[in-house]
Amino acid sequence: MSSRELARIFVSRADAQRVAERLLDIVMTSYNVSLVTPAEGEGLAAAFESNKLSELEVLELLLELAYRTEPEKLRSLIEELGQQT
């Protein structure tokens, strides 16, 4: 499943904002945060400040960054969320 498809699933959830915050937490607390480019970080900061983390494009970016920085944590989160539906 692509990041876009998964983001579409997450954006339709009632708890999309909470999912986005959990993805952001995975990315920002990673020891591999250096894999996030400055432009990507600025985009996330802007989305956070404007309360747009749960929008499709931002969720897609968060998924891609979580996969890049912490693939195992992302897999665990996806499994957990799948069991909550």
C-alpha positions in Angstrom: 0.0 0.0 0.0 1.4 3.4 -1.0 1.8 6.4 1.4 -1.0 8.1 -0.6 -3.4 5.2 -0.1 -2.6 4.9 3.6 -2.9 8.7 4.1 -6.4 8.6 2.5 -7.4 5.9 5.0 -6.1 7.9 7.9 -7.6 11.2 6.8 -11.0 9.6 6.8 -10.7 8.5 10.4 -12.4 10.4 13.2 -9.1 10.5 15.0 -7.0 11.7 12.1 -5.5 14.5 14.1 -4.3 12.1 16.8 -2.9 9.8 14.2 -1.0 12.7 12.6 0.4 13.7 16.0 1.6 10.2 16.6 3.3 10.1 13.3 4.9 13.5 14.0 6.1 12.1 17.3 7.7 9.2 15.6 9.6 11.4 13.2 10.6 14.1 15.6 11.9 11.8 18.4 13.9 9.6 16.0 17.6 9.4 16.3 17.4 9.5 12.5 15.8 12.9 12.3 18.8 14.0 10.2 17.1 12.2 7.4 14.4 14.9 7.3 15.4 17.7 5.0 15.1 21.3 6.3 12.3 22.0 3.7 10.4 19.0 5.0 10.8 20.1 8.6 9.7 23.6 7.7 6.6 22.2 6.0 5.7 20.1 9.0 6.2 23.1 11.3 3.9 25.2 9.1 1.3 22.5 9.1 1.5 22.1 12.9 1.2 25.9 13.4 -1.8 26.1 11.1 -3.4 23.0 12.6 -3.3 21.2 9.3 -1.5 18.0 10.3 -4.4 15.8 9.5 -4.7 17.0 5.8 -4.0 14.4 3.1 -0.8 15.9 1.8 0.7 16.4 5.3 -0.3 12.8 6.4 1.3 11.5 3.3 4.5 13.4 4.1 4.4 12.2 7.7 4.0 8.6 6.6 7.0 8.9 4.2 9.2 10.5 6.9 8.2 8.0 9.5 9.1 5.2 7.1 12.4 6.9 6.3 13.4 7.5 10.0 11.7 4.7 11.9 10.2 2.0 9.7 9.6 -0.4 12.6 7.8 2.1 14.7 5.7 3.0 11.7 4.8 -0.7 11.1 3.8 -1.0 14.8 1.6 2.0 14.7 -0.1 0.9 11.5 -0.8 -2.5 13.0 -2.1 -0.9 16.2 -4.4 1.4 14.2 -5.6 -1.5 12.1 -6.7 -3.3 15.2 -8.6 -0.2 16.4 -10.9 -0.1 13.4 
